[in-house]
């Protein structure tokens, strides 16, 4: 009898193990496998910044353009794991390092891990605000070059981050003679996008500088406010400050970076009152007088409008009729998450999906819970699926 019971128990155990194995295979086939590319992307994005050796091993190259691309637009090119994969045009946000910023490289490698090739143009007006006023034109030029590349593409996907997301929207919406057709964009992913930078800028200028002991959200908002102010001030110099003082002020602002400028001496030997005034305004940080704020924002308006979907001509945004995925951090210290809601409402012709994320602050990646992880996987996979299906 004991032998019979033992055999029955072993048969039940084998049956249970078989059922579990079948369930595991089904879960892999129907749940995990469809989102595996998104999982690879998010895993690499949450990982360390890449070394130059890792980028080289992935085949990444920096290209400075040529005679067929006037003006020269440097790009970071990362080939896909195969030749027949979607190409993503990646437009990063404001970063002084441009395409040399390791965060740009990490995102490019994350897209490659998801099965995409990547071209990331260096938009000079975002890397060095005030040095170039044709921000939208540079993105359109990179878009055109990507379609004409080797091999030529029928469509590319686009991914924009922060103010780079606003530029992506404005580039697709421009529709000038000679621009690529909007139908040549398969899908769009916007991360932390602004809707109206013109309206956000006064708020950034009034964000107080936190004390050195501050931590958490207050410290993040303070850093974001300083960084945004200083980049906008740099953009304003193109109109306000004559040469040779402009180059001197640019170097000083670049050295200040996102640090509070109040304790940093201004550059010596400035010849123009406009340059001296701009330095005083910068050092005043959030305490600048209203008249000075109006002076700066008026001069920086072309930069602010170029990155603002809200500033697009009436009807221009209806050119965006492709799938648009908007990912925005709930705790974003620079661009409030409500901006994505306004942008979704503005993109009336697009199929727009918005995910408010606990994974992101502004563009920095954290660790979500299990349920949030699943939501992010499905959302990012939606973008990747559209890029693949419509390429």
N, C-alpha and C positions, 0 to 999 in steps of 0.2 A: 504493500500500500504506500509506503514511504517513497518507493521508486516512482510510482504512478504520480503521486503529488509533486514530486520533484520535476518530473517531465512536464506536467501541466504548468508549473511555475516557470520553467525555462521557456516553454512555448509562449506564455503570456509576456514574459520579459522580452523575448525576441520580437513578438508582435508590437509591443510598446516601443521598442527601439526602432523598429521599422517605420512606425507611424511618426515618431519624432524626426527621423531622418528625412522622411517624405515631407514633413512640415517645414523642416529647415531648407530643403531644396526648393520648395514652393515659395517660401519667404524670400530666398535669394533671387529666384527667377522673377517673382511678381512684385516684390517690394524693393530689395536692395539693388539688384542689377540695373533697373531703369534709372536709378539716381546715383550710380557709381561714379560717373564723371563729375557730378556736382560734389560728391563726397571727396573726391581727389582734389578738386579745386579748393574747397574750404579747408581741407587738411593742410595743403601747402600754404594757404594764405595765413593760417594760424601758426605756421612754423617760423623758424628763424629767418632773418634777412639773408639773402644769398650772397655768397662770396663771388668775386670775379671768376674764380675757377669753376664754380657751379654754373654760372651763366655761360661760360665758354664751352663747358661740357654739353650744355643743352643746344649748342649751335648759335647762341645769341651773337649778333654783330651790331655795331653802331655804324650807321651809314650817313654820310654828310651830303648826299644828293649829287647832282651833276647838272650838266648843261640843259638837260630835258626838264629840270624842275626849278626854274627861276621863280622866286628866290630860293636858295638852298634851304631845305627843311631837314635837319638831322633827325634820324629815326633810330629806335632800338628795334631790331628785327629778331624775332624768335621763331624758328621754323616749327611746324607741327610734328607730331610723331610719325605722320604719313603725309604724302603729297596731297591726298584727296580729303582734306579736312577744312572746316570753316576757317576763314580769316577774320580776326577781330581787330578793329582799329581802336586802340586804347588811348584815350585822351586824359592824361592825369590832371590833377588840380594844380594850384599854385605851389611850386616848390623851387627854391633857388637852385637846386642841383639839376633840375630838369630830368631828362631820361637817365642821368647818372645816379639819381636817387635810388637807393637800394629797395625802397618800397615799390617803386615802379617795376624794378626787376622781379621782385617777389610776385607781384600780381601777374606779370607776364608769364612767369614759370607756372603759376597756379592755373592759368588758362591753358598752357601747354599740357599740364597734367590732366586737364579735362578733355584733351583731344583737339585743341585749336592751335592754329598759327597766330602770331601776334605781330602787329606793327604799331609802335608807339611813337608818334611824332613829337618833337620838342617844339612846343608853341612858345615862341620867344616872348610874346606878350604876357604869358603866365609865369615863365621862368624869370624874366626880368621886366616886370611891368614898367611901362614908360619907354622901353626901347623899340617897341613895335606896336602900331595901332591897329593893324589888320589881323586881329586874332581869329575872326571867323574865316577870313580868306586862307589862313594857314591850315585850318582844319579841312576846309574844302579842298585845298591843294593836296593834302595828305590822302584824303578820301579818293580823289581822282587818280593819284599815283598808285594807290593800293589796287584799284580796279584794273589799271594798266600793267600791273606787275607781272612777274614770271613765276607761275603761269597767270595769264589774265583771269580776272574774276567777273562773274555775272553779278554777284552780290557780295557785300561784306557785312558783318555785324559790327556794331559800335558799342563801346563801353566808355562812359564818361564818369569822372570822379570829381565831386565838389564843383568848383567853378568850371572845370573841364566838362562836367555834365551839362551845364548851361550852354557851353560852346557847342557841344554836339547837337543839341536841339536847335540852336540858332543856325548852325551850318546846314543841317538838313532842310530847315525852313527857308533858307535864303532864296533859292530858286533863281539865281542870276543867270544870264546867258552864258553858256559854257559849263555851268555846274552839272555834276552828275544828277541823273534823275533820282527822286526820292525812292523809287522802286528798286534801286540798286542797294538798298539797305535792308537786310533780311530781318534783323531784330535789334533792339536797343536796350541796354542795361544802364541805368543811371543810379549812381551811388552817392547819397547825401546831396542831391541836387538842390540848388536854389531855384525859386520861381522868379523872385524880384530882388536882385542885388541892389538896385537903386534904393529900394525901401529898407533893405537890411543894413546898408552901410551906416546910416546915422546911429543905429543901435550898436553897431560894432565900435563906433567912435566913443560912445558913452559908457562902454563896459569898463567899470573901475579896475584899476590895478590892485590885485590882491596882495596882502602882506606876505612877506617871505615865508612866514610860518603856515600859510594856507595850504590845504590839501583838498583832494577830491574835486567835486564839481566846481567850487569857487575858484580853485587854482586852474582848472581846465578852461573855464570861461575867461579868466584873466589872460591866460596864454593865447587863447584864440582871438580875443579882442586886440591884444598887442600885435599879433601877427597880421591880422586883417588890416588894421590901421596902417601899419608900416608899408604893406604892399600897395594899398590904395594911395598913400602919400607918394610912393615911388612912381606910380602911374601918373599922378598929377604933375610931377616935375616936368614932363614933356611939354606942358603948356605954360607952367608958371615960372620955371627957372631957366635962364639963358645959359648957354655954354660960355666959358668952361666950367662955371659953377655946377652945372647939372651933373657932370661926371663926378665931381667931388662929392656932391650930396648923395648920388647913387652909391658910391663906395661906402660912405658913412652909414647909410640905411642898410646896406647889405651886411655890414659888420654888426650893427645893432640887432638885426634878425628879429626874433620874437621876444627879446629881453625888454623890460621896461626901459625907456630911453631917458627918463628923468635924471638918473644918476650918471649918465654918460655925456661927456663933454662933446659939444658940436665940433665940426671940422673948422680949423683955423683958416684965416685968409680969404673968406668969401668976399667977392667983389660986389655982388648985387644985394639989394635990400630984400628982393623976393626970395633968394636963397636963404638969407638969414632968418626971414620970417618963417619959411617952411621948417627950418631946423627948430625954431622956438615952438612951433605948433607940434612938431613930433615929440619934443621933450615934455610938453604939457600933457601928453597922453589924453586921458578922458576929461581933463579939466580945461580943454581949449575953449575959448569964447565962441559963441554961436556964429559971429561974423567970420571967424577963421574956418569954422567947420563948413560954412556955405562956400567960402573961397576955395577950399580943397575939393569938396564934392562936385562943385561946378566944373572944375578943371578935369577931374577924374571921370566925368560922366560917360565919355565914350567907352572907357574900360568897363564901367559898371553895366552899361547897356549891352555891350557885346556878350556878356556872360549872363544876361537876364532873358529867359524866355518871355517874360511879361513885356519886354520892350520890343518884341518882334512886330512887324507891321500887321495891321488887321488882316486876318485870313491866312497869313503865312504859315501858321502852325498847323493848318489843315493839310499841309503837305506830308505831315507825319501820320501815315495810315498803317504803318507796320506795327507788330507787337512791341510794346514798350513796357519794360519791367523797372520799377522804381523801388530801390532798397534804401531805407533811411533809418538811422539810429535814433531810438527814442530819447537817448541821453545826449544827442548831438550838441556840443557846446558852441558851435559856430553857426550852423544853419538849422533852425527849428524844424522838427519833423512835420509840422503843419504846412511847410513849404511844399512838400510832396503832394499833399491833398490839393493845394491850389494849382499845382502844375498838372495833376491828373485832370482836374476840371477844365483846364485850359486846352489840353490836348484832346479836343472833341472828336477828331477823326481817327485817332489811334486806339488800338486795343490796349488799354493801360491797366496794369496790375500793380498795386502798391503793397509792400510789406514793411510794416514798422518793426524794427529789429532791436532785440536785446543783444545781438551779436556785435553791433557796431557802436562806437561813440560818434566820432565824425567819420573818419575813414580807418580808424584803428580797430583791430579785431579782438574780441574777447572770447569767452567760453559760455555758450548758452546751455540751457537745460536740454533734457532729452526731447521733450515735445517741441521746443523751439528749434532744436537741431533739425528735426524732421521737416518743419515748416520751411526752414532755410534751404534744405536739400531740394524739396519739391519746387520752390520758387526759382532757385538758380538753375535747376535742371530744365525748367520751362524755357528760360532764355537759351540754354544750350541746345535744346531740342528744336527750337525755332530757327536758330542759326544753322543747324544741320539740315533741317527739312527744306529751308528756303534758299540755300546757298546756290 
